[in-house]
Amino acid sequence: MRDKHLDLRHLSGRCPICGLYPILGLFKRERGEVFSRDVIELRCLCGYSYTLDQYVCPVCGNSDKKLFNLYIIGEVTYRVCTRCKHTLGVIREFRDIDLDLLTLIVAYGLILLSKSLSGT
């Protein structure tokens, strides 16, 4: 079930499989007949994924680029929505890396970022 892409956009930002919020975003370019657009493939810890426009918070729907704080740790750009505080780790290049492992790496980075921002 986790490899299937269900079109359930979206139960208040929560994963329809496990109920968690997505933490990993993989940058992709979707090609259309005339134009292409940049999207983020969001992945939950359980492995469920779906696409969303590049600068849209999956939790509150915020689409104002000015309302995101960006933090870079290694190859991951963490986008923190200033409206609801949801953090998404976005990766542009993800060749030859298992996506489950990548999700865990981003989760660990979220822990480091939250400790750094809270001063502990």
Sequence and secondary structure as in RCSB ss.txt:
>XXXX:A:sequence
MRDKHLDLRHLSGRCPICGLYPILGLFKRERGEVFSRDVIELRCLCGYSYTLDQYVCPVCGNSDKKLFNLYIIGE
VTYRVCTRCKHTLGVIREFRDIDLDLLTLIVAYGLILLSKSLSGT
>XXXX:A:secstr
 TTS    TTBTTB TTTS    EEEEEEEE SS EEEEEEEE TTS EEEEETT  TTT    GGGEEEEEETT
EEEEEETTT  EEEEES  TT  HHHHHHHHHHHHHHHHHHHHT 
